[in-house]
């Protein structure tokens, strides 16, 4: 098996011995290991020696059977970006905070390796959003990656007054959301920014998108779940001549006259889970779902 390893460059000192042990374990099990260069160089600096690896690569210039993300959900999102349309399955080992995507514990890394080598796991396919912009090339503005696994957020600029986000489902106008902006979320992203503004939690494999207004200036504006077979079109009115768009937290500024077309991407992100792990288990462990405090 060939495994590509990605990770955040700043790891806790307490986690470094466990990460080093993971590399030793992979080497002892005969796994061909390739590591993203930035992560590898950070480990060499922090550990004081080079972890065993068969190759080092830059960016998305790699092939593998499985990708391993060592960090939090932000690291997982970056790993998904580097994997791109290769659709290499990804497993997340959490050394960050909450960890909805990076759900495995570093302390369980040995069991994770055993499951990967024995094939004792299953794969979920997660949809992404693809964004196209009128006028300017959005791909160039976001460094060639116009996709989001969690959400696309359309936001007002800094201290500017509220914006109006005119939103269409295909050619049918849904609403003009007045407020701080609008989040268009995948099911995967329903537990991210969407959740913090009162949007619903959605099963990750559901074929839908969620539209959640941010601080709406009307009590009638509520989150809306729509089929992911539609194209969502948006245009913005603002007292300033620009507005802000983020794709999984990667921000860019667009002229106010630029409209967006948002739809399901033609490829998916494949997420590895150990057998027996369910979405409800993740909710219970991360959000204390259904646990009574009485």
Backbone torsions as a table, in degrees:
resi	resn	phi	psi	omega
1	UNK	NA	142.2	176.7
2	UNK	-111.6	124.5	-177.2
3	UNK	-120.1	130.9	173.7
4	UNK	-99.9	131.6	-175.8
5	UNK	-115.2	129.3	175.9
6	UNK	-120.2	157.6	177.5
7	UNK	-168.5	161.3	174.2
8	UNK	-74.7	148.3	-172.5
9	UNK	-80.4	-18.1	178.0
10	UNK	-110.7	99.9	178.9
11	UNK	-104.4	151.7	176.6
12	UNK	-63.0	140.0	176.1
13	UNK	-55.4	-31.1	179.0
14	UNK	-69.0	-25.7	-177.4
15	UNK	-87.6	-21.3	-174.9
16	UNK	-58.9	-44.1	177.2
17	UNK	-61.2	-35.1	179.6
18	UNK	-70.7	-37.3	177.0
19	UNK	-66.5	-42.5	177.4
20	UNK	-60.8	-41.1	179.0
21	UNK	-65.1	-34.8	177.4
22	UNK	-62.6	-44.4	177.6
23	UNK	-62.3	-42.2	179.0
24	UNK	-62.5	-40.1	-179.9
25	UNK	-64.3	-45.8	179.4
26	UNK	-60.2	-41.7	179.3
27	UNK	-63.9	-43.6	-178.4
28	UNK	-67.5	-24.8	179.6
29	UNK	-90.7	4.1	176.0
30	UNK	76.8	21.7	179.3
31	UNK	-80.2	132.5	174.9
32	UNK	-79.9	114.3	-171.0
33	UNK	-112.7	127.6	173.0
34	UNK	-119.9	143.2	-172.1
35	UNK	-129.7	137.8	175.5
36	UNK	-63.7	136.7	-169.2
37	UNK	-57.7	-46.7	-176.9
38	UNK	-60.1	-41.2	179.2
39	UNK	-68.5	-42.7	-179.6
40	UNK	-60.9	-46.8	-178.8
41	UNK	-65.2	-35.1	176.9
42	UNK	-66.1	-39.1	178.8
43	UNK	-66.3	-43.2	178.1
44	UNK	-57.1	-42.9	-179.9
45	UNK	-66.8	-44.0	-173.8
46	UNK	-79.8	-36.7	-178.8
47	UNK	-82.5	-30.8	-179.5
48	UNK	94.4	-0.9	176.7
49	UNK	-152.5	163.9	-177.2
50	UNK	-83.5	122.8	175.2
51	UNK	-67.4	148.8	-179.3
52	UNK	-63.8	123.5	179.4
53	UNK	-151.2	148.3	-178.1
54	UNK	-88.0	-22.2	179.8
55	UNK	-163.6	158.9	176.1
56	UNK	-125.3	140.2	-177.0
57	UNK	-133.8	165.2	178.7
58	UNK	-111.1	138.6	172.7
59	UNK	56.9	-125.2	-177.7
60	UNK	-105.2	18.7	-177.4
61	UNK	-87.0	73.9	-178.6
62	UNK	-158.3	163.1	168.8
63	UNK	-131.2	152.7	-179.8
64	UNK	-168.8	163.0	172.9
65	UNK	-84.5	-33.4	-178.0
66	UNK	-143.4	144.1	171.9
67	UNK	-109.7	136.4	177.9
68	UNK	-114.4	127.3	178.7
69	UNK	-108.1	120.2	-179.3
70	UNK	-110.7	105.8	-176.6
71	UNK	161.2	-149.4	176.6
72	UNK	-102.2	-161.7	179.9
73	UNK	-66.1	-32.2	176.8
74	UNK	-62.0	-40.4	176.9
75	UNK	-65.1	-39.4	177.9
76	UNK	-61.9	-42.9	179.3
77	UNK	-62.1	-40.7	177.5
78	UNK	-67.0	-37.9	176.9
79	UNK	-61.6	-43.1	177.6
80	UNK	-60.4	-36.6	178.2
81	UNK	-66.3	-43.1	180.0
82	UNK	-69.4	-35.8	175.9
83	UNK	-66.6	-40.3	175.7
84	UNK	57.6	-135.3	-176.0
85	UNK	-82.7	4.2	177.1
86	UNK	-64.9	-25.4	-179.2
87	UNK	57.5	35.6	172.7
88	UNK	-73.8	130.1	-179.6
89	UNK	-62.5	141.2	-176.9
90	UNK	-119.0	138.0	170.8
91	UNK	-121.8	135.4	-177.1
92	UNK	-103.9	125.5	174.0
93	UNK	-105.9	120.3	-168.0
94	UNK	-85.4	119.7	167.9
95	UNK	-124.7	18.3	-179.1
96	UNK	-105.6	-131.5	-175.7
97	UNK	-103.6	-102.6	-171.4
98	UNK	-68.4	-56.3	173.1
99	UNK	77.1	64.1	172.6
100	UNK	-74.7	-40.4	179.6
101	UNK	-85.9	-45.1	176.0
102	UNK	-86.6	80.5	-167.4
103	UNK	-93.3	-15.1	-178.3
104	UNK	-84.7	145.3	177.8
105	UNK	-85.8	142.6	176.8
106	UNK	-61.7	-29.0	178.5
107	UNK	-68.2	-20.1	179.1
108	UNK	-100.2	16.4	-174.7
109	UNK	-59.4	-35.0	179.0
110	UNK	-61.7	-44.1	178.3
111	UNK	-67.2	-35.6	177.9
112	UNK	-61.8	-45.2	179.0
113	UNK	-62.4	-43.6	178.4
114	UNK	-58.9	-43.4	179.9
115	UNK	-65.2	-40.6	179.4
116	UNK	-63.4	-44.0	-176.3
117	UNK	-72.3	-29.8	179.8
118	UNK	-89.0	-9.8	-177.0
119	UNK	78.2	16.5	-177.5
120	UNK	-87.9	69.6	178.8
121	UNK	-158.5	168.6	174.0
122	UNK	-131.2	162.7	-174.0
123	UNK	-119.6	130.9	171.7
124	UNK	-103.2	138.9	175.9
125	UNK	-97.6	123.9	-177.9
126	UNK	-111.0	132.2	-179.8
127	UNK	-77.3	154.8	174.6
128	UNK	-121.5	160.6	171.5
129	UNK	-95.5	137.5	171.1
130	UNK	-112.3	135.2	-176.0
131	UNK	-117.1	129.6	173.3
132	UNK	-121.3	141.1	-177.3
133	UNK	-118.1	145.6	173.4
134	UNK	-75.7	151.7	176.5
135	UNK	76.4	-94.2	-178.4
136	UNK	-73.4	155.4	176.3
137	UNK	-83.9	110.9	-179.4
138	UNK	-65.3	-32.5	179.7
139	UNK	-58.3	-42.0	179.2
140	UNK	-68.5	-38.8	-177.7
141	UNK	-67.3	-28.8	179.3
142	UNK	-109.9	36.1	173.1
143	UNK	55.0	43.2	173.0
144	UNK	81.5	2.8	-176.9
145	UNK	-127.0	94.7	-176.5
146	UNK	-101.0	42.9	-176.9
147	UNK	-128.4	158.0	177.9
148	UNK	-143.6	130.5	177.1
149	UNK	-85.1	-33.3	179.8
150	UNK	-93.9	-64.4	-174.3
151	UNK	-162.4	160.2	165.6
152	UNK	-111.6	126.4	179.4
153	UNK	-116.9	129.2	177.2
154	UNK	-105.9	118.8	-165.0
155	UNK	-132.4	155.8	172.3
156	UNK	-72.7	158.6	179.0
157	UNK	-84.0	118.9	170.8
158	UNK	44.1	-118.5	-178.1
159	UNK	-93.6	13.4	179.5
160	UNK	-64.4	159.4	177.5
161	UNK	-67.4	173.1	-175.3
162	UNK	-60.6	158.2	178.1
163	UNK	-110.9	159.3	171.3
164	UNK	-111.4	119.5	179.1
165	UNK	-104.6	102.5	178.9
166	UNK	-78.3	121.5	-168.5
167	UNK	-123.7	132.3	-178.9
168	UNK	-123.6	142.1	171.3
169	UNK	-104.0	105.7	-165.0
170	UNK	58.0	-114.2	-179.9
171	UNK	-110.5	12.7	-178.9
172	UNK	-101.7	123.6	-179.9
173	UNK	-73.1	126.8	178.3
174	UNK	-86.0	-54.6	-175.8
175	UNK	-171.7	165.6	167.2
176	UNK	-110.1	105.7	-176.4
177	UNK	-83.1	112.1	177.7
178	UNK	-101.0	128.7	-178.8
179	UNK	158.7	-143.6	-179.7
180	UNK	-84.1	-14.3	177.6
181	UNK	150.1	-162.6	-175.3
182	UNK	-143.4	136.0	174.2
183	UNK	-106.2	129.8	172.3
184	UNK	-112.4	111.6	-168.8
185	UNK	-114.8	146.3	167.0
186	UNK	-80.1	168.7	172.3
187	UNK	-58.3	-37.5	177.3
188	UNK	-59.7	-41.9	-178.2
189	UNK	-79.9	0.3	-177.7
190	UNK	-65.2	-22.5	178.8
191	UNK	-97.5	12.2	179.4
192	UNK	-106.6	-125.1	-178.7
193	UNK	-55.4	-40.0	179.6
194	UNK	-54.5	-42.7	-178.4
195	UNK	-65.5	-35.3	-176.2
196	UNK	-70.5	-18.8	177.9
197	UNK	-103.5	12.7	175.9
198	UNK	91.8	13.6	177.4
199	UNK	-74.8	163.7	-176.6
200	UNK	-78.5	152.2	169.7
201	UNK	-82.4	131.4	-175.5
202	UNK	-122.1	140.0	174.4
203	UNK	-56.8	130.6	-169.4
204	UNK	-59.5	-25.7	-177.8
205	UNK	-95.1	3.7	-179.7
206	UNK	-65.7	139.4	-177.9
207	UNK	-84.4	69.3	-174.5
208	UNK	-151.9	169.3	169.8
209	UNK	-125.6	157.9	178.4
210	UNK	-119.9	131.4	175.1
211	UNK	-107.9	116.0	-177.1
212	UNK	-125.9	117.7	177.6
213	UNK	-70.4	148.6	178.7
214	UNK	-104.7	118.1	-179.3
215	UNK	46.6	59.0	-176.8
216	UNK	-66.9	145.3	-178.7
217	UNK	-92.4	38.4	178.3
218	UNK	-163.5	134.2	-179.8
219	UNK	-69.7	-17.4	-178.3
220	UNK	-82.6	-9.3	-179.6
221	UNK	-85.4	114.7	-177.1
222	UNK	-130.7	159.1	177.5
223	UNK	-59.0	149.0	-176.0
224	UNK	-134.6	132.8	176.5
225	UNK	-103.4	128.5	-178.0
226	UNK	-130.3	160.1	177.1
227	UNK	-65.5	142.9	179.2
228	UNK	-82.4	10.3	175.2
229	UNK	-83.6	-9.4	-177.6
230	UNK	-91.0	161.7	168.6
231	UNK	-101.5	127.9	177.9
232	UNK	-98.0	123.7	-178.5
233	UNK	-113.8	135.5	-179.5
234	UNK	-133.2	145.7	168.8
235	UNK	-136.6	153.7	-170.9
236	UNK	-122.2	136.8	168.8
237	UNK	-111.7	134.2	-178.1
238	UNK	-153.1	157.6	177.1
239	UNK	-76.8	-13.3	173.7
240	UNK	-108.4	168.5	-171.1
241	UNK	-93.6	11.1	176.9
242	UNK	-141.6	164.9	171.4
243	UNK	-143.8	168.3	-174.3
244	UNK	-109.3	139.9	175.1
245	UNK	-127.0	135.8	174.5
246	UNK	-122.2	140.2	174.5
247	UNK	-117.8	105.0	-174.7
248	UNK	52.2	39.0	177.0
249	UNK	90.5	-11.1	177.6
250	UNK	-82.6	114.2	-169.3
251	UNK	-97.7	147.9	170.7
252	UNK	-148.0	157.0	180.0
253	UNK	-107.2	130.5	-179.7
254	UNK	-119.6	147.6	172.0
255	UNK	-60.9	147.7	-175.1
256	UNK	-61.6	-23.0	-178.1
257	UNK	-88.0	3.5	178.2
258	UNK	-84.9	125.2	176.7
259	UNK	-100.2	156.0	-177.9
260	UNK	-119.1	141.5	169.5
261	UNK	-115.5	121.8	-174.6
262	UNK	-122.1	128.0	-177.8
263	UNK	-149.8	174.4	-179.7
264	UNK	-69.9	135.0	179.6
265	UNK	-69.8	157.1	-178.2
266	UNK	-79.8	2.4	176.9
267	UNK	-136.2	171.0	-176.5
268	UNK	-125.0	166.2	168.8
269	UNK	-102.1	126.6	-179.8
270	UNK	-96.8	122.2	-176.2
271	UNK	-110.9	128.4	-179.6
272	UNK	-89.0	134.4	173.1
273	UNK	-128.2	144.9	173.2
274	UNK	-71.2	145.8	-177.3
275	UNK	-58.3	138.9	-179.0
276	UNK	93.9	-13.6	179.3
277	UNK	-83.8	130.5	-179.9
278	UNK	-122.0	165.9	177.5
279	UNK	-62.6	-35.6	178.4
280	UNK	-65.5	-36.7	175.7
281	UNK	-60.0	-42.5	179.7
282	UNK	-64.8	-42.5	177.6
283	UNK	-61.7	-40.9	-178.5
284	UNK	-65.3	-42.1	-175.8
285	UNK	-79.0	-32.5	-175.4
286	UNK	-93.2	-35.8	-176.5
287	UNK	-114.3	5.8	-174.9
288	UNK	53.9	41.2	-175.8
289	UNK	-60.1	124.9	175.3
290	UNK	75.4	5.6	179.9
291	UNK	-87.0	123.7	-178.7
292	UNK	-83.0	134.0	176.4
293	UNK	-97.1	5.2	-178.6
294	UNK	-77.9	NA	NA
